[in-house]
Structures are given as C-alpha cells and as structure tokens.
Amino acid sequence: MPKTERILKVMQRVYERQNFTVGELAEEFSVSYRTMLRYLHELSHLGVPLYAHEGKNGGYSILNTRQQRARTEQTGESIQRIIKPQTLIVGLEMKIPFTAYYMSHALKPKLWQELEQRKAEIPYLRRTSKPQYVAAVLNRQQIYHYVAGMEVTTIRDMPERMVSLTLPTQEYAMYTHEGHSNREDTDQSYAYVLQQLKQRGLTPNPTRYCLELRASVHASLAQIYVPLTV
C-alpha cells in the first residue's frame, strides 16, 4: 500500500476511534511503533487535532472544538507530550567525564560563542519560524555529551571540527522554559519536568538526547524536550 494511501487510512481510523494508543494503531496497520509515530506526526501537521493523555493507560484522542480552545489558552508552563520528527543537528561538541560536570559551566559559553561566529559555515540550515539553535544533551556511561548546534535539513559538507547528530522520530515531554539561559536556571526547569513526569506516570528515556531549542544563543525562552520511554 502506498504511503499516502496508508496515511489517509490512518486518518480515517483515528477519526473513527476518537481514542487510541500508538501501539494499538501500529498493530492494526502492521507497522512498527516508530512508523506509526511518524504517521501521527504527519497527521498533526495536516491539522488533525491530536491530544495526548498522560499516565500508565494514556493514549491519544481527537480534540473537539471546546477542548481545542481550552488547550490554546493554557499557559506556557504546561508540559505537553508531542511527537517530534527526525531532527538533524550540526554543531560543536563537548565530551567530559560526568564527574567533571562542573567544567561544563565554563565550557558551554565558549561553544556557543564559537558557534555564533561560525554559523555561516553550516550549510542547509533549516529555515523555519521556530527556534533553530539546539542544545543536545546525553548522560551515558559516565560521559556527559553536549552538542551546541543548529537544525539542518540534510547532513553534508561538514564544516571543520564540527559534528553531526541524527535523532530519530521520538515522543517527548515538552516544556517552555522562561528565564535565564544559564545552566543553573535551566537545570531547575529540567528538575521540574522530571518531577511532573513522575507524577503523571511517565518515564524519561535516558538513552536518548534531551533537547533545548532557542531562537538565539542568549534567548531567555527555550523549549525543553525530554524523550519518553516507549
């Protein structure tokens, strides 16, 4: 079955069921969980009003007009479950032992300063009204990996001493951070998100990168993405 036809059938089924989980639809259409996540993301971009229900037995549903209005009026402090498509990042990296995490406070500003000076070297920048500056963070096997970069549409012709990351389509908890861009203030936002996820029965995925998206290097407004365990 062609992809376009499959997407239309998924859309039809979503409206028929009104309430569903990604796993249920994946099984029904004989595709993987991540493939169905991609389909649902495409439906969202087409204007299908999908809403995520948190908790152990959570899933997705179609918002009615009243629910859509109420959601639009929510404050920026709310945490949302969203499906983010594949993210391509090019930038500068820092890898340090997690025991030396304190060093990141001094090293990160230097990464962003160099990136700002060299951003014209990065080809295929993603042109969008949404933030382009991305910090990707991973704590794994005692190594703290941090990439200060920008979103691109394809990874080719890499600038000297820069690295690339290809992050798969992933379900995240997204929170809008308003405050200073320094590490201490942002860490408080992370702590808040993790606490809220625990209360809602959601589990972060430590094997995936957390993301911080900003419209500029020093912007006080940032979108924080915490990957969720499937």
CYANA upper distance limits for C-alpha pairs under 8 A (distance plus 0.5 A):
  1 MET  CA      5 GLU  CA      7.15
  1 MET  CA      6 ARG  CA      6.92
  2 PRO  CA      6 ARG  CA      6.79
  3 LYS  CA      7 ILE  CA      6.63
  4 THR  CA      8 LEU  CA      6.85
  5 GLU  CA      9 LYS  CA      6.77
  6 ARG  CA     10 VAL  CA      6.65
  7 ILE  CA     11 MET  CA      6.67
  7 ILE  CA     39 TYR  CA      6.83
  7 ILE  CA     43 LEU  CA      8.17
  8 LEU  CA     12 GLN  CA      6.70
  9 LYS  CA     13 ARG  CA      6.66
 10 VAL  CA     14 VAL  CA      6.55
 10 VAL  CA     25 LEU  CA      8.45
 10 VAL  CA     39 TYR  CA      8.26
 11 MET  CA     15 TYR  CA      6.90
 11 MET  CA     43 LEU  CA      7.42
 12 GLN  CA     16 GLU  CA      6.76
 13 ARG  CA     17 ARG  CA      6.58
 14 VAL  CA     18 GLN  CA      6.33
 14 VAL  CA     19 ASN  CA      8.07
 14 VAL  CA     20 PHE  CA      8.07
 14 VAL  CA     61 SER  CA      8.47
 14 VAL  CA     62 ILE  CA      8.18
 15 TYR  CA     62 ILE  CA      7.55
 18 GLN  CA     61 SER  CA      5.69
 18 GLN  CA     62 ILE  CA      5.87
 19 ASN  CA     59 GLY  CA      7.63
 19 ASN  CA     60 TYR  CA      6.24
 19 ASN  CA     61 SER  CA      4.81
 19 ASN  CA     62 ILE  CA      7.45
 20 PHE  CA     24 GLU  CA      7.17
 20 PHE  CA     25 LEU  CA      7.78
 20 PHE  CA     59 GLY  CA      6.13
 20 PHE  CA     60 TYR  CA      5.88
 20 PHE  CA     61 SER  CA      6.83
 21 THR  CA     25 LEU  CA      7.08
 21 THR  CA     58 GLY  CA      7.84
 21 THR  CA     59 GLY  CA      4.87
 21 THR  CA     60 TYR  CA      6.28
 22 VAL  CA     26 ALA  CA      6.56
 22 VAL  CA     33 TYR  CA      7.06
 22 VAL  CA     36 MET  CA      6.99
 22 VAL  CA     37 LEU  CA      7.30
 22 VAL  CA     59 GLY  CA      7.55
 22 VAL  CA     60 TYR  CA      8.18
 23 GLY  CA     27 GLU  CA      6.65
 23 GLY  CA     33 TYR  CA      6.49
 24 GLU  CA     28 GLU  CA      6.66
 25 LEU  CA     29 PHE  CA      6.60
 25 LEU  CA     36 MET  CA      7.60
 26 ALA  CA     30 SER  CA      6.28
 26 ALA  CA     31 VAL  CA      5.57
 26 ALA  CA     32 SER  CA      6.30
 26 ALA  CA     33 TYR  CA      6.05
 26 ALA  CA     35 THR  CA      8.21
 26 ALA  CA     36 MET  CA      6.06
 27 GLU  CA     31 VAL  CA      7.00
 27 GLU  CA     32 SER  CA      8.22
 31 VAL  CA     35 THR  CA      6.74
 31 VAL  CA     36 MET  CA      7.20
 32 SER  CA     36 MET  CA      6.89
 33 TYR  CA     37 LEU  CA      6.82
 34 ARG  CA     38 ARG  CA      6.84
 34 ARG  CA    169 THR  CA      7.43
 34 ARG  CA    170 GLN  CA      8.05
 35 THR  CA     39 TYR  CA      6.88
 36 MET  CA     40 LEU  CA      6.67
 37 LEU  CA     41 HIS  CA      6.66
 37 LEU  CA     83 ILE  CA      7.22
 37 LEU  CA    169 THR  CA      7.78
 37 LEU  CA    170 GLN  CA      8.06
 37 LEU  CA    171 GLU  CA      8.24
 38 ARG  CA     42 GLU  CA      6.76
 38 ARG  CA     83 ILE  CA      8.25
 38 ARG  CA     85 PRO  CA      7.17
 38 ARG  CA    169 THR  CA      7.10
 39 TYR  CA     43 LEU  CA      6.78
 40 LEU  CA     44 SER  CA      6.67
 40 LEU  CA     83 ILE  CA      8.35
 41 HIS  CA     45 HIS  CA      6.90
 41 HIS  CA     83 ILE  CA      6.40
 41 HIS  CA     84 LYS  CA      7.66
 41 HIS  CA     85 PRO  CA      7.50
 42 GLU  CA     46 LEU  CA      6.79
 43 LEU  CA     47 GLY  CA      7.01
 43 LEU  CA     48 VAL  CA      5.97
 44 SER  CA     48 VAL  CA      5.39
 44 SER  CA     49 PRO  CA      6.88
 44 SER  CA     50 LEU  CA      6.96
 48 VAL  CA     62 ILE  CA      8.13
 49 PRO  CA     62 ILE  CA      6.12
 49 PRO  CA     63 LEU  CA      6.06
 49 PRO  CA     68 GLN  CA      8.11
 50 LEU  CA     60 TYR  CA      6.90
 50 LEU  CA     61 SER  CA      6.22
 50 LEU  CA     62 ILE  CA      5.48
 50 LEU  CA     63 LEU  CA      6.77
 51 TYR  CA     60 TYR  CA      5.87
 51 TYR  CA     61 SER  CA      5.81
 51 TYR  CA     62 ILE  CA      6.65
 51 TYR  CA     63 LEU  CA      6.77
 52 ALA  CA     58 GLY  CA      7.78
 52 ALA  CA     59 GLY  CA      6.26
 52 ALA  CA     60 TYR  CA      5.01
 52 ALA  CA     61 SER  CA      7.17
 52 ALA  CA     80 GLN  CA      8.21
 52 ALA  CA     81 ARG  CA      6.48
 52 ALA  CA     82 ILE  CA      8.04
 53 HIS  CA     58 GLY  CA      5.23
 53 HIS  CA     59 GLY  CA      5.71
 53 HIS  CA     60 TYR  CA      6.41
 53 HIS  CA     61 SER  CA      8.24
 54 GLU  CA     58 GLY  CA      5.43
 54 GLU  CA     59 GLY  CA      7.63
 54 GLU  CA     81 ARG  CA      8.27
 54 GLU  CA    200 ARG  CA      6.50
 54 GLU  CA    201 GLY  CA      7.77
 54 GLU  CA    202 LEU  CA      7.65
 55 GLY  CA    200 ARG  CA      5.60
 55 GLY  CA    201 GLY  CA      5.26
 55 GLY  CA    202 LEU  CA      6.70
 56 LYS  CA    200 ARG  CA      8.44
 56 LYS  CA    201 GLY  CA      6.16
 56 LYS  CA    202 LEU  CA      7.64
 63 LEU  CA     67 GLN  CA      6.03
 63 LEU  CA     68 GLN  CA      6.26
 64 ASN  CA     68 GLN  CA      6.67
 65 THR  CA     69 ARG  CA      6.83
 66 ARG  CA     70 ALA  CA      6.81
 67 GLN  CA     71 ARG  CA      6.63
 68 GLN  CA     72 THR  CA      6.69
 69 ARG  CA     73 GLU  CA      6.94
 70 ALA  CA     74 GLN  CA      7.17
 74 GLN  CA     78 SER  CA      7.43
 76 GLY  CA    175 TYR  CA      8.11
 76 GLY  CA    176 THR  CA      6.26
 77 GLU  CA    175 TYR  CA      7.19
 77 GLU  CA    176 THR  CA      6.67
 77 GLU  CA    177 HIS  CA      8.05
 78 SER  CA    175 TYR  CA      6.98
 78 SER  CA    176 THR  CA      8.15
 79 ILE  CA    173 ALA  CA      6.84
 79 ILE  CA    174 MET  CA      6.08
 79 ILE  CA    175 TYR  CA      5.38
 79 ILE  CA    176 THR  CA      8.29
 79 ILE  CA    193 VAL  CA      7.92
 80 GLN  CA    173 ALA  CA      6.01
 80 GLN  CA    174 MET  CA      5.69
 80 GLN  CA    175 TYR  CA      7.21
 81 ARG  CA    171 GLU  CA      7.44
 81 ARG  CA    172 TYR  CA      6.17
 81 ARG  CA    173 ALA  CA      5.06
 81 ARG  CA    174 MET  CA      6.72
 82 ILE  CA    171 GLU  CA      6.20
 82 ILE  CA    172 TYR  CA      5.97
 82 ILE  CA    173 ALA  CA      6.88
 82 ILE  CA    174 MET  CA      7.39
 83 ILE  CA    169 THR  CA      7.59
 83 ILE  CA    170 GLN  CA      6.27
 83 ILE  CA    171 GLU  CA      4.91
 83 ILE  CA    172 TYR  CA      6.73
 84 LYS  CA    169 THR  CA      6.21
 84 LYS  CA    170 GLN  CA      6.06
 84 LYS  CA    171 GLU  CA      6.72
 84 LYS  CA    172 TYR  CA      7.55
 85 PRO  CA    168 PRO  CA      7.33
 85 PRO  CA    169 THR  CA      4.74
 85 PRO  CA    170 GLN  CA      7.08
 86 GLN  CA    166 THR  CA      7.60
 86 GLN  CA    167 LEU  CA      6.03
 86 GLN  CA    168 PRO  CA      4.97
 86 GLN  CA    169 THR  CA      4.90
 86 GLN  CA    170 GLN  CA      7.99
 87 THR  CA    151 GLU  CA      7.57
 87 THR  CA    165 LEU  CA      8.46
 87 THR  CA    166 THR  CA      6.46
 87 THR  CA    167 LEU  CA      5.54
 87 THR  CA    168 PRO  CA      7.08
 87 THR  CA    169 THR  CA      7.88
 88 LEU  CA    151 GLU  CA      6.16
 88 LEU  CA    152 VAL  CA      6.05
 88 LEU  CA    153 THR  CA      7.13
 88 LEU  CA    154 THR  CA      7.39
 88 LEU  CA    155 ILE  CA      7.67
 88 LEU  CA    164 SER  CA      7.86
 88 LEU  CA    165 LEU  CA      6.36
 88 LEU  CA    166 THR  CA      5.28
 88 LEU  CA    167 LEU  CA      6.87
 89 ILE  CA    134 VAL  CA      7.95
 89 ILE  CA    149 GLY  CA      6.47
 89 ILE  CA    150 MET  CA      6.01
 89 ILE  CA    151 GLU  CA      5.20
 89 ILE  CA    152 VAL  CA      6.37
 89 ILE  CA    155 ILE  CA      8.49
 89 ILE  CA    164 SER  CA      6.01
 89 ILE  CA    165 LEU  CA      5.59
 89 ILE  CA    166 THR  CA      7.06
 90 VAL  CA    122 ILE  CA      7.81
 90 VAL  CA    149 GLY  CA      5.72
 90 VAL  CA    150 MET  CA      6.18
 90 VAL  CA    151 GLU  CA      7.17
 90 VAL  CA    152 VAL  CA      7.40
 90 VAL  CA    155 ILE  CA      8.04
 90 VAL  CA    158 MET  CA      8.43
 90 VAL  CA    162 MET  CA      7.29
 90 VAL  CA    163 VAL  CA      6.25
 90 VAL  CA    164 SER  CA      4.93
 90 VAL  CA    165 LEU  CA      7.04
 91 GLY  CA    115 LEU  CA      7.43
 91 GLY  CA    147 VAL  CA      6.80
 91 GLY  CA    148 ALA  CA      5.94
 91 GLY  CA    149 GLY  CA      4.24
 91 GLY  CA    150 MET  CA      6.80
 91 GLY  CA    162 MET  CA      5.78
 91 GLY  CA    163 VAL  CA      6.10
 91 GLY  CA    164 SER  CA      7.00
 92 LEU  CA    111 LEU  CA      6.90
 92 LEU  CA    115 LEU  CA      7.41
 92 LEU  CA    147 VAL  CA      6.07
 92 LEU  CA    148 ALA  CA      5.83
 92 LEU  CA    149 GLY  CA      6.71
 92 LEU  CA    161 ARG  CA      7.80
 92 LEU  CA    162 MET  CA      5.57
 92 LEU  CA    163 VAL  CA      6.57
 93 GLU  CA    111 LEU  CA      8.07
 93 GLU  CA    145 HIS  CA      7.74
 93 GLU  CA    146 TYR  CA      6.11
 93 GLU  CA    147 VAL  CA      4.78
 93 GLU  CA    148 ALA  CA      6.77
 93 GLU  CA    162 MET  CA      7.85
 93 GLU  CA    163 VAL  CA      7.30
 94 MET  CA    107 LEU  CA      8.40
 94 MET  CA    144 TYR  CA      8.40
 94 MET  CA    145 HIS  CA      6.35
 94 MET  CA    146 TYR  CA      5.66
 94 MET  CA    147 VAL  CA      6.88
 95 LYS  CA    143 ILE  CA      7.15
 95 LYS  CA    144 TYR  CA      6.18
 95 LYS  CA    145 HIS  CA      5.16
 95 LYS  CA    146 TYR  CA      7.01
 96 ILE  CA    100 ALA  CA      7.07
 96 ILE  CA    101 TYR  CA      7.58
 96 ILE  CA    143 ILE  CA      6.33
 96 ILE  CA    144 TYR  CA      5.89
 96 ILE  CA    145 HIS  CA      7.32
 97 PRO  CA    101 TYR  CA      7.31
 97 PRO  CA    142 GLN  CA      6.46
 97 PRO  CA    143 ILE  CA      5.18
 97 PRO  CA    144 TYR  CA      6.42
 98 PHE  CA    139 ASN  CA      7.95
 98 PHE  CA    142 GLN  CA      5.68
 98 PHE  CA    143 ILE  CA      5.60
 98 PHE  CA    144 TYR  CA      5.62
 99 THR  CA    142 GLN  CA      8.04
100 ALA  CA    104 SER  CA      8.35
101 TYR  CA    105 HIS  CA      8.45
101 TYR  CA    144 TYR  CA      7.66
102 TYR  CA    106 ALA  CA      8.49
103 MET  CA    107 LEU  CA      6.87
104 SER  CA    108 LYS  CA      6.13
105 HIS  CA    109 PRO  CA      7.96
105 HIS  CA    183 ARG  CA      7.23
106 ALA  CA    110 LYS  CA      7.82
107 LEU  CA    111 LEU  CA      6.97
108 LYS  CA    112 TRP  CA      6.88
108 LYS  CA    148 ALA  CA      8.43
109 PRO  CA    113 GLN  CA      6.58
110 LYS  CA    114 GLU  CA      6.68
111 LEU  CA    115 LEU  CA      6.61
111 LEU  CA    148 ALA  CA      6.98
112 TRP  CA    116 GLU  CA      6.54
112 TRP  CA    148 ALA  CA      6.72
112 TRP  CA    217 VAL  CA      7.20
113 GLN  CA    117 GLN  CA      6.89
114 GLU  CA    118 ARG  CA      6.66
115 LEU  CA    119 LYS  CA      6.05
115 LEU  CA    148 ALA  CA      7.81
115 LEU  CA    149 GLY  CA      7.62
116 GLU  CA    217 VAL  CA      7.98
118 ARG  CA    122 ILE  CA      8.04
121 GLU  CA    159 PRO  CA      6.75
122 ILE  CA    158 MET  CA      7.76
122 ILE  CA    159 PRO  CA      6.91
123 PRO  CA    152 VAL  CA      8.06
123 PRO  CA    156 ARG  CA      8.18
123 PRO  CA    157 ASP  CA      7.71
123 PRO  CA    158 MET  CA      8.36
124 TYR  CA    152 VAL  CA      5.89
124 TYR  CA    153 THR  CA      6.15
124 TYR  CA    154 THR  CA      6.71
124 TYR  CA    155 ILE  CA      8.22
125 LEU  CA    150 MET  CA      7.74
125 LEU  CA    151 GLU  CA      6.65
125 LEU  CA    152 VAL  CA      4.75
125 LEU  CA    153 THR  CA      6.73
126 ARG  CA    132 GLN  CA      7.65
126 ARG  CA    151 GLU  CA      6.09
126 ARG  CA    152 VAL  CA      5.04
126 ARG  CA    153 THR  CA      5.83
128 THR  CA    132 GLN  CA      8.07
130 LYS  CA    215 ALA  CA      7.53
131 PRO  CA    213 LEU  CA      6.18
131 PRO  CA    214 ARG  CA      5.33
131 PRO  CA    215 ALA  CA      4.56
131 PRO  CA    216 SER  CA      7.93
132 GLN  CA    150 MET  CA      5.89
132 GLN  CA    151 GLU  CA      5.92
132 GLN  CA    213 LEU  CA      7.10
132 GLN  CA    214 ARG  CA      6.91
132 GLN  CA    215 ALA  CA      6.46
132 GLN  CA    216 SER  CA      8.29
133 TYR  CA    148 ALA  CA      8.12
133 TYR  CA    149 GLY  CA      6.39
133 TYR  CA    150 MET  CA      5.05
133 TYR  CA    151 GLU  CA      7.22
133 TYR  CA    213 LEU  CA      6.13
133 TYR  CA    214 ARG  CA      5.68
133 TYR  CA    215 ALA  CA      6.67
133 TYR  CA    216 SER  CA      6.84
133 TYR  CA    217 VAL  CA      7.28
134 VAL  CA    147 VAL  CA      8.41
134 VAL  CA    148 ALA  CA      6.69
134 VAL  CA    149 GLY  CA      5.69
134 VAL  CA    150 MET  CA      5.83
134 VAL  CA    151 GLU  CA      7.25
134 VAL  CA    211 LEU  CA      7.07
134 VAL  CA    212 GLU  CA      6.03
134 VAL  CA    213 LEU  CA      5.16
134 VAL  CA    214 ARG  CA      7.05
135 ALA  CA    146 TYR  CA      7.45
135 ALA  CA    147 VAL  CA      6.06
135 ALA  CA    148 ALA  CA      5.27
135 ALA  CA    149 GLY  CA      6.65
135 ALA  CA    211 LEU  CA      6.07
135 ALA  CA    212 GLU  CA      5.49
135 ALA  CA    213 LEU  CA      7.12
136 ALA  CA    146 TYR  CA      6.23
136 ALA  CA    147 VAL  CA      5.60
136 ALA  CA    148 ALA  CA      7.30
136 ALA  CA    149 GLY  CA      8.41
136 ALA  CA    209 TYR  CA      6.30
136 ALA  CA    210 CYS  CA      6.23
136 ALA  CA    211 LEU  CA      5.23
136 ALA  CA    212 GLU  CA      7.19
137 VAL  CA    144 TYR  CA      8.05
137 VAL  CA    145 HIS  CA      6.35
137 VAL  CA    146 TYR  CA      5.25
137 VAL  CA    147 VAL  CA      7.17
137 VAL  CA    209 TYR  CA      5.75
137 VAL  CA    210 CYS  CA      5.65
137 VAL  CA    211 LEU  CA      6.87
138 LEU  CA    144 TYR  CA      6.56
138 LEU  CA    145 HIS  CA      5.67
138 LEU  CA    146 TYR  CA      7.12
138 LEU  CA    206 PRO  CA      8.11
138 LEU  CA    207 THR  CA      7.99
138 LEU  CA    208 ARG  CA      7.25
138 LEU  CA    209 TYR  CA      5.42
138 LEU  CA    210 CYS  CA      7.03
139 ASN  CA    143 ILE  CA      6.31
139 ASN  CA    144 TYR  CA      5.25
139 ASN  CA    145 HIS  CA      6.83
139 ASN  CA    206 PRO  CA      7.79
139 ASN  CA    207 THR  CA      8.49
140 ARG  CA    144 TYR  CA      7.17
140 ARG  CA    145 HIS  CA      8.42
140 ARG  CA    206 PRO  CA      8.07
140 ARG  CA    207 THR  CA      7.50
155 ILE  CA    164 SER  CA      7.67
158 MET  CA    162 MET  CA      7.25
158 MET  CA    163 VAL  CA      8.01
167 LEU  CA    209 TYR  CA      8.37
170 GLN  CA    227 PRO  CA      7.28
170 GLN  CA    228 LEU  CA      8.30
171 GLU  CA    227 PRO  CA      6.55
171 GLU  CA    228 LEU  CA      6.35
172 TYR  CA    225 TYR  CA      6.24
172 TYR  CA    226 VAL  CA      5.74
172 TYR  CA    227 PRO  CA      4.81
172 TYR  CA    228 LEU  CA      5.85
173 ALA  CA    193 VAL  CA      8.47
173 ALA  CA    225 TYR  CA      6.18
173 ALA  CA    226 VAL  CA      5.64
173 ALA  CA    227 PRO  CA      6.91
173 ALA  CA    228 LEU  CA      7.29
174 MET  CA    223 GLN  CA      7.13
174 MET  CA    224 ILE  CA      6.04
174 MET  CA    225 TYR  CA      5.08
174 MET  CA    226 VAL  CA      6.98
175 TYR  CA    193 VAL  CA      7.63
175 TYR  CA    223 GLN  CA      6.29
175 TYR  CA    224 ILE  CA      5.68
175 TYR  CA    225 TYR  CA      7.15
176 THR  CA    221 LEU  CA      7.49
176 THR  CA    222 ALA  CA      6.25
176 THR  CA    223 GLN  CA      5.08
176 THR  CA    224 ILE  CA      6.64
177 HIS  CA    186 THR  CA      7.84
177 HIS  CA    189 SER  CA      6.91
177 HIS  CA    220 SER  CA      8.21
177 HIS  CA    221 LEU  CA      6.17
177 HIS  CA    222 ALA  CA      5.55
177 HIS  CA    223 GLN  CA      6.55
177 HIS  CA    224 ILE  CA      7.23
178 GLU  CA    220 SER  CA      6.25
178 GLU  CA    221 LEU  CA      5.23
178 GLU  CA    222 ALA  CA      7.14
179 GLY  CA    185 ASP  CA      7.43
179 GLY  CA    186 THR  CA      8.34
179 GLY  CA    220 SER  CA      5.50
179 GLY  CA    221 LEU  CA      7.02
180 HIS  CA    185 ASP  CA      6.44
180 HIS  CA    186 THR  CA      7.77
180 HIS  CA    219 ALA  CA      8.40
180 HIS  CA    220 SER  CA      5.60
181 SER  CA    185 ASP  CA      7.27
181 SER  CA    186 THR  CA      6.88
181 SER  CA    218 HIS  CA      6.70
181 SER  CA    219 ALA  CA      7.14
181 SER  CA    220 SER  CA      5.95
181 SER  CA    221 LEU  CA      8.40
182 ASN  CA    186 THR  CA      6.82
183 ARG  CA    187 ASP  CA      6.44
184 GLU  CA    188 GLN  CA      7.05
185 ASP  CA    189 SER  CA      7.36
186 THR  CA    190 TYR  CA      6.96
187 ASP  CA    191 ALA  CA      6.67
188 GLN  CA    192 TYR  CA      6.72
189 SER  CA    193 VAL  CA      6.72
190 TYR  CA    194 LEU  CA      6.68
190 TYR  CA    224 ILE  CA      8.24
191 ALA  CA    195 GLN  CA      6.65
192 TYR  CA    196 GLN  CA      6.73
193 VAL  CA    197 LEU  CA      6.62
194 LEU  CA    198 LYS  CA      6.77
194 LEU  CA    204 PRO  CA      8.11
195 GLN  CA    199 GLN  CA      6.95
196 GLN  CA    200 ARG  CA      6.80
197 LEU  CA    201 GLY  CA      6.71
197 LEU  CA    202 LEU  CA      5.47
197 LEU  CA    203 THR  CA      7.16
197 LEU  CA    204 PRO  CA      8.22
198 LYS  CA    202 LEU  CA      6.24
198 LYS  CA    203 THR  CA      7.30
202 LEU  CA    228 LEU  CA      7.63
202 LEU  CA    229 THR  CA      8.27
203 THR  CA    228 LEU  CA      6.29
203 THR  CA    229 THR  CA      6.09
204 PRO  CA    226 VAL  CA      7.04
204 PRO  CA    227 PRO  CA      6.17
204 PRO  CA    228 LEU  CA      4.89
204 PRO  CA    229 THR  CA      6.04
205 ASN  CA    226 VAL  CA      8.32
205 ASN  CA    227 PRO  CA      5.92
205 ASN  CA    228 LEU  CA      5.45
205 ASN  CA    229 THR  CA      5.11
206 PRO  CA    227 PRO  CA      8.31
208 ARG  CA    227 PRO  CA      6.78
209 TYR  CA    226 VAL  CA      8.25
209 TYR  CA    227 PRO  CA      7.51
210 CYS  CA    224 ILE  CA      8.02
210 CYS  CA    225 TYR  CA      6.14
210 CYS  CA    226 VAL  CA      5.49
210 CYS  CA    227 PRO  CA      6.70
211 LEU  CA    223 GLN  CA      8.39
211 LEU  CA    224 ILE  CA      6.27
211 LEU  CA    225 TYR  CA      5.43
211 LEU  CA    226 VAL  CA      7.32
212 GLU  CA    222 ALA  CA      6.73
212 GLU  CA    223 GLN  CA      6.07
212 GLU  CA    224 ILE  CA      5.13
212 GLU  CA    225 TYR  CA      6.84
213 LEU  CA    222 ALA  CA      5.95
213 LEU  CA    223 GLN  CA      5.55
213 LEU  CA    224 ILE  CA      7.11
214 ARG  CA    219 ALA  CA      6.69
214 ARG  CA    221 LEU  CA      7.12
214 ARG  CA    222 ALA  CA      5.39
214 ARG  CA    223 GLN  CA      7.23
215 ALA  CA    219 ALA  CA      6.88
215 ALA  CA    221 LEU  CA      8.45
215 ALA  CA    222 ALA  CA      8.26
